[in-house]
Amino acid sequence: MLLIRGQAGGTALTGTLYEQGEPAPSFKGAPDEDAPYVWVCDAFYEVESGGQSQQIDGKEVKVAFESPMPRGFAGRDDAIEAAKDHVRTQFARLGVPEDDVELEVIQVQEAGQEV
């Protein structure tokens, strides 16, 4: 399992990439479990009212979350690049330039420990 984490504006977003041989998520809307790589991460956007308050670059932003949209991939590199793009896009939806997002890929051991 890999965690793909983006950090910018004093906050972070982390999604999970299930790798080949790991059990894929089984909730409603999850992709075909035969996909070797499955990406799951929150999606969100800025709203005028309601939502959840988040501090980004010292500014309060109201954020509404969408249901996670799992996506299946045949290749590891494609899955990682799509995950990074997803994280950058979420920050961009809140007005954070994509170039300001620091990305990292974290390998997780089976017991849930970061490597």
N, C-alpha and C positions, 0 to 999 in steps of 0.2 A: 504494500500500500504506500502510495505517495501522497503527501500533503503539498498542495500548491498554494503558497501564501503571497499575497501582495500587501505592501505597506505604503501608505502615503497620507499626508495631512494629519498625522498623529493617530491613525487608526489602521486596522488590518482586516483583511478578508482571507479566509482559508477554505479551500475545497478539498475533496478527497478523490483521488484517482485509484480505483481498485484495479490491480494488475492481473494478468493472466494467471489462472489457477486459484485466485481468491474468490470467495463467494460474492456474487454481485448483489446489490441491494434488491430487496424483494417487495418494496412498497408499490402501491398503485402508480402506474405510469413509468415504472423502471424499464429500461431497455431490455431487449432479449438477453437472457442470461448467457447466451452463447457468445456474446461480444467479449473478446479477450481483455479489453480495457474499458472501464466504465467511469465516467466523470460525473460527480455530484457536487453542486455548490449552490448556495443561495443566489438569487437574483433580486435586485432592488432598484428603486428609482426615487427621485426627489418629488415630494408632494408639498402643496401649499399649506394644508392643514391635516391634522390627524397624524398617523404614522408614528414612528419612533424617533426621538431626538438623538442626534449624533453630532459630536464635535469634529469638524474637519477643518484643519488650518485655522483653528480658533473661532470658527463660525458655526453657529448652530444650524443644522440641516435636518429637516424632517424627512424620514425615509420610510417608504412602504415596501414590504417584502412580497415577492412572488413565490409560489411554490417552487421548490427545486426542480429543475428540468434535467434529469439524468440523460447522458448521451453515451452511446457505445461507439467504440473505435476498434479497428482491426490492428492498428500499429501503435506501438508505444510512443514514438516520436510525434506522430500526429496527435495523439491524445494529450501529450504534455503541451504542445504548441496551442491546441484548442483551449486547454485549461488556462494557460497564461493569457490568451486573448480574452477569455471570459472574464477573468479577474480585472484586466485593464479596462474592459468595457464597463464593468460595474462602477469603477471609480470615475470613469468619464461621464457616466450618467449623473454623477454628483458634482460635475464641474472640475474634476481633478485631471490635468493633462496626463495622457498615457505615459509620457516620458518621465513623469514624476513618481510613477509607481515602481517600487523596488520589489522584484520577484525573487522567490526562492523555492526550490524543490527539496522537500524533506523526505527522506526514506524512513519509514516506520517499521519497526520490528513487529513480529506477530503479537507480542504481549502489549502492544500499544505504546512502546517506547520509541522516541525519535532516535535516529542513528546520527 
